[in-house]
Amino acid sequence: MRIRDIIEGKKEWRAHVARVKALPQDYQIVYKEIQKYLFKVGPVELTEGTGLLSGIIDLFEEGAALGRGVLEVTGSDVAAFCDELIKDSKTYADIYQESANQEVNKAIKKATDKTK
């Protein structure tokens, strides 16, 4: 990664954070919880720019402009809202599961080969 890319990434992130801070307080609170949730659950593409997170801000800005409360936008189960957003995304949990399964299969194959 070049220095210019790092600088551009920081500029994009600062602009992203400024958009969050411009949201009404209830939207900011829910956005931060969504962000924490997504960082823990980990859709792989979440770390590639701010695409998904920016999309959430777009949705929140629209909801706020229409005078809707944040839970009218997300529903009362914010985790379910997040899960729905990433349902077709590959997560770090998926990668870990695949890796674990591959390791088990290798170990079983190796053990089976030794008994032949």
Secondary structure, DSSP 8 states (H G I E B T S, - for coil): --HHHHHHHHHHHHHHHHHHHHS-HHHHHHHHHHHHHHHHH-BGGGGSTTHHHHHHHHHHHHHHHTT--HHHHH-S-HHHHHHHHTTTS-BHHHHHHHHHHHHHHHHHHHHHHHH-
